[in-house]
Amino acid sequence: MYKLAPSLLAADFKQLHNQIEAVDKAGAHMLHIDVMDGIFVPSISFGMPLIQSIREVTKIPFDVHLMIEEPSRYVEEFKKCGADILTVHAEACKHLNRTVMAIKDAGMKASVALNPATPLNVLDYVLEELDMVLIMSVNPGFGGQTFIPNTLAKIEQLRKMVELRGLATDIQVDGGVSMKNAKTVLAAGANVLVAGTAVYKGDVEKNIQGFKEVFASAE
């Protein structure tokens, strides 16, 4: 099943409630929330109080992407805030398996993100434990970047790994995703797309419907 995860980072913060409501109404599968600490990546973004406050106004699943140092310290706190899926970066975890198991033990789906230059072999001994893998198709930390083309080969390789092991792991792609390249990304093996500007620029509901039409044509 193909899924769309609109990225809250690209929303109009002056109309945040309305935009979350529009995403929910249009049938997005989850809301992608980037948490950045200014250390692991240059920018600083949403924190726990904001996530907790918007959790109270929507039931859409929260796909929380931690771009922070020492993510294992905050697993329980993000569960309390309302995260349904928690993504940590392999590059930020000294003990990746331990962090993944802590996420699952807390009752959330576990996901690991890989930066563009990070090889897939870091997943060799944790892939069976993961609900999702996030392939970054831009360097993390800023929205509005251009999709890195050689990411497609990485997605294809990951899809082969997942299928060879008989797993049902979701493959999510984040960065530079638009309606123009969505079908190509899906064809490479992804099934969850994070989209920011492509969703929030203009009519949110119309844009999400456009992605759904791409999904239907790719099936």
PyMOL commands that set and color helices and strands:
alter all, ss='L'
color gray80, all
select helices_A, chain A and resi 8-10+13-25+48-55+71-81+90-92+96-105+120-123+127-129+151-164+182-188+197-200+204-218
alter helices_A, ss='H'
color red, helices_A
select strands_A, chain A and resi 3-6+31-36+62-67+85-89+109-114+132-136+170-174+192-195
alter strands_A, ss='S'
color yellow, strands_A
deselect
rebuild
show_as cartoon
